[in-house]
């Protein structure tokens, strides 16, 4: 296993990729998204099966492209199945058909960020809420886009604003912690990710993995493995430990954002 100094770029890049998965949308760490409350309970069932959702909402959207809910759900399902360019196209057309729909704008911004269009995502997300009525989830997403553009201090101001509205939210804390990883401030990263881990995200595999990566980067490999193994069935614990070892020994890291939808990757 490599020493911490040679792991910095690997873990920072892995964290950068995870920035998009973590809480882009505010609560991606805990499995939610920037959506608002559209749709009946059937939507929740389809959300658990994105491929079926692509078919169901795709058909509904094609029959009526001005159906805002269908466009939203279809775009989300496309993102969930890795069809990023298609998701951007759907959300773009939906926001043209329904100008001023902040839920669709939020979804459009998220899709743009997934696709790596970070500046455009930041701008669109800014239109999805207002200074007099800010949405903490969108503030957190904007922070992740700024981090992806290397504007880390500015990103942290957005996380701070989100945390003023939603104190100790684990998804925001996770993004903040990974922001520190990107600038190799590992002590701050660990402290912040431990706050996220203890604030209700201890069962989330992404937060758990990120905390373990930061601990491992500092050379505490046994402790890192204990984090990813804790309170899990033996097979899942072994898989997590193997993934951690892979990340900590990787010679070449993926480009930032390359694995944005990796369920383990960023947060």
Legacy VTK file of the C-alpha trace (Angstrom):
# vtk DataFile Version 3.0
C-alpha trace
ASCII
DATASET POLYDATA
POINTS 267 float
0.000 0.000 0.000
1.354 3.399 -0.963
2.394 6.063 1.472
0.077 9.053 1.975
2.199 11.488 -0.023
1.698 9.435 -3.179
-2.039 9.036 -2.535
-2.927 12.693 -2.518
-3.876 13.039 -6.186
-5.756 9.764 -6.219
-7.936 10.580 -3.233
-8.397 14.207 -4.208
-9.518 13.167 -7.690
-11.801 10.473 -6.303
-13.286 13.059 -3.988
-13.644 15.484 -6.846
-15.618 12.942 -8.798
-17.702 12.323 -5.751
-18.488 16.005 -5.336
-21.093 15.578 -8.028
-22.604 12.505 -6.521
-22.592 13.636 -2.958
-25.122 16.265 -2.558
-25.589 17.875 -5.834
-29.206 18.423 -5.324
-28.749 19.031 -1.703
-29.325 15.621 -0.271
-27.826 13.194 -2.715
-25.818 11.869 0.207
-29.049 10.710 1.758
-30.634 9.689 -1.499
-32.777 12.720 -2.328
-32.573 15.303 -5.054
-33.639 18.821 -5.936
-37.144 18.070 -7.016
-39.832 19.658 -4.947
-42.882 17.560 -4.247
-44.203 16.654 -7.650
-46.062 13.509 -8.434
-47.945 10.765 -6.605
-46.518 7.863 -4.648
-46.068 5.965 -7.895
-43.118 8.281 -8.577
-41.358 7.004 -5.475
-41.736 3.424 -6.647
-40.402 4.257 -10.100
-37.487 6.160 -8.573
-36.255 2.862 -7.180
-36.226 1.427 -10.699
-34.799 4.148 -12.962
-34.821 1.998 -16.110
-38.550 1.484 -15.775
-38.915 5.186 -15.012
-37.114 6.017 -18.268
-39.712 4.004 -20.176
-42.762 5.226 -18.275
-41.888 8.911 -18.105
-40.190 8.891 -21.498
-43.432 7.798 -23.124
-45.400 10.349 -21.128
-42.927 13.109 -21.976
-42.922 12.316 -25.692
-46.702 12.419 -25.768
-46.670 15.869 -24.132
-43.267 17.611 -23.934
-44.906 20.466 -22.002
-45.780 18.156 -19.090
-43.421 19.592 -16.449
-43.667 16.652 -14.072
-43.054 14.118 -16.828
-40.035 16.106 -18.007
-38.675 16.293 -14.465
-39.069 12.585 -13.772
-37.787 11.594 -17.194
-34.729 13.803 -16.804
-34.024 12.379 -13.359
-34.354 8.831 -14.643
-32.009 9.547 -17.546
-29.443 10.894 -15.095
-29.858 7.890 -12.833
-29.099 5.559 -15.752
-26.041 7.546 -16.811
-27.612 9.158 -19.873
-26.276 12.600 -19.049
-26.432 14.289 -22.452
-30.024 13.145 -22.937
-30.946 14.418 -19.480
-29.480 17.831 -20.290
-31.470 17.957 -23.530
-34.736 17.039 -21.815
-34.283 19.581 -19.037
-33.219 22.277 -21.483
-36.377 21.829 -23.552
-38.495 21.621 -20.399
-37.177 24.928 -19.072
-37.915 26.545 -22.428
-41.471 25.181 -22.338
-41.935 26.170 -18.675
-39.812 29.290 -18.110
-39.480 30.259 -14.485
-40.201 26.752 -13.167
-37.610 26.624 -10.393
-37.898 22.877 -9.886
-37.064 22.263 -13.529
-34.249 24.817 -13.366
-32.803 22.987 -10.390
-32.982 19.701 -12.276
-31.409 21.321 -15.324
-28.552 22.683 -13.240
-27.930 19.282 -11.721
-27.930 17.631 -15.139
-25.448 20.191 -16.458
-23.172 19.548 -13.498
-23.405 15.800 -14.063
-22.301 16.437 -17.648
-19.339 18.550 -16.552
-20.714 21.957 -17.593
-19.938 23.465 -14.227
-20.096 27.199 -14.977
-23.370 26.819 -16.853
-24.702 24.638 -14.030
-23.760 27.268 -11.463
-25.525 29.994 -13.452
-28.685 27.940 -13.996
-28.831 26.906 -10.359
-28.632 30.560 -9.393
-31.908 31.047 -11.261
-33.537 28.176 -9.380
-33.785 30.164 -6.146
-33.452 33.784 -5.042
-31.302 35.698 -2.534
-34.372 36.598 -0.507
-35.550 32.987 -0.451
-32.458 30.775 -0.768
-32.689 26.995 -0.949
-29.979 25.345 1.167
-29.905 22.321 -1.123
-29.206 24.438 -4.187
-26.586 26.445 -2.297
-24.805 23.176 -1.583
-24.987 22.133 -5.220
-23.584 25.480 -6.283
-20.748 24.914 -3.861
-19.893 21.618 -5.533
-19.807 23.229 -8.968
-17.440 25.908 -7.664
-15.224 23.225 -6.158
-15.112 21.482 -9.509
-13.917 24.739 -11.069
-11.188 25.097 -8.449
-12.908 27.997 -6.668
-12.692 26.361 -3.261
-12.902 29.371 -0.946
-15.966 30.620 -2.783
-17.479 27.130 -2.638
-17.065 27.050 1.135
-18.999 30.275 1.484
-21.910 28.565 -0.243
-21.661 25.569 2.083
-21.570 27.947 5.058
-24.717 29.662 3.807
-26.425 26.302 3.374
-25.459 25.270 6.893
-26.906 28.469 8.327
-30.263 27.429 6.882
-29.880 23.700 7.585
-27.405 23.322 10.480
-25.296 20.152 10.560
-26.919 18.685 7.467
-24.821 15.615 6.629
-24.956 16.116 2.861
-23.654 19.677 3.083
-21.009 18.663 5.605
-19.943 15.844 3.309
-19.471 18.265 0.426
-17.565 20.667 2.654
-15.327 17.873 3.861
-14.542 16.844 0.318
-13.803 20.450 -0.569
-11.031 20.285 2.012
-9.806 17.033 0.485
-9.435 18.775 -2.861
-7.049 21.289 -1.295
-5.343 18.555 0.761
-6.423 20.070 4.094
-6.820 16.585 5.477
-7.264 17.435 9.148
-10.166 19.765 8.322
-11.529 17.203 5.882
-11.537 14.461 8.505
-13.151 16.640 11.164
-15.886 17.745 8.769
-16.563 14.258 7.407
-16.767 12.928 10.965
-19.416 15.550 11.627
-21.301 14.339 8.552
-20.826 10.734 9.632
-22.219 11.498 13.075
-25.053 13.722 11.884
-27.174 10.978 10.431
-25.057 9.750 7.523
-23.212 6.928 9.281
-25.163 4.334 7.302
-24.562 6.034 3.956
-21.862 4.107 2.099
-20.627 7.186 0.289
-20.004 9.242 3.416
-18.476 6.216 5.086
-16.187 5.619 2.103
-15.102 9.249 1.939
-14.233 9.344 5.619
-12.270 6.125 5.263
-10.378 7.525 2.279
-9.333 10.597 4.230
-8.243 8.512 7.192
-6.346 6.160 4.897
-4.686 9.057 3.117
-3.196 10.048 6.449
-1.639 6.615 6.815
-4.131 5.115 9.300
-5.060 2.195 7.083
-6.323 -0.178 9.782
-8.651 2.512 11.112
-9.826 3.277 7.575
-10.746 -0.357 7.007
-12.577 -0.502 10.328
-14.721 2.446 9.222
-15.840 0.832 5.982
-16.434 -2.520 7.682
-18.391 -1.255 10.705
-21.874 -2.664 11.269
-22.082 -4.298 7.839
-22.695 -7.889 6.762
-19.480 -9.786 6.131
-19.756 -9.826 2.338
-20.533 -6.127 2.099
-17.784 -5.268 4.590
-15.277 -7.259 2.553
-16.357 -5.556 -0.671
-16.026 -2.118 0.919
-12.584 -2.935 2.282
-11.462 -4.179 -1.130
-12.727 -1.005 -2.766
-10.903 1.107 -0.200
-7.644 -0.756 -0.788
-8.093 -0.281 -4.524
-8.564 3.467 -4.131
-5.585 3.813 -1.823
-3.238 1.851 -4.073
-4.336 3.220 -7.440
-1.498 4.685 -9.444
-3.597 6.826 -11.732
-6.670 8.673 -10.612
-9.734 9.364 -12.736
-10.262 12.895 -13.959
-12.468 15.092 -11.812
-16.090 14.338 -12.490
-15.291 11.230 -14.530
-17.230 8.975 -12.158
-19.819 11.431 -10.967
-22.520 8.842 -10.504
-20.370 6.206 -8.801
-22.466 5.221 -5.773
-19.342 4.851 -3.683
-17.231 7.569 -5.212
-17.674 10.951 -3.807
-20.352 11.042 -1.355
LINES 1 268
267 0 1 2 3 4 5 6 7 8 9 10 11 12 13 14 15 16 17 18 19 20 21 22 23 24 25 26 27 28 29 30 31 32 33 34 35 36 37 38 39 40 41 42 43 44 45 46 47 48 49 50 51 52 53 54 55 56 57 58 59 60 61 62 63 64 65 66 67 68 69 70 71 72 73 74 75 76 77 78 79 80 81 82 83 84 85 86 87 88 89 90 91 92 93 94 95 96 97 98 99 100 101 102 103 104 105 106 107 108 109 110 111 112 113 114 115 116 117 118 119 120 121 122 123 124 125 126 127 128 129 130 131 132 133 134 135 136 137 138 139 140 141 142 143 144 145 146 147 148 149 150 151 152 153 154 155 156 157 158 159 160 161 162 163 164 165 166 167 168 169 170 171 172 173 174 175 176 177 178 179 180 181 182 183 184 185 186 187 188 189 190 191 192 193 194 195 196 197 198 199 200 201 202 203 204 205 206 207 208 209 210 211 212 213 214 215 216 217 218 219 220 221 222 223 224 225 226 227 228 229 230 231 232 233 234 235 236 237 238 239 240 241 242 243 244 245 246 247 248 249 250 251 252 253 254 255 256 257 258 259 260 261 262 263 264 265 266
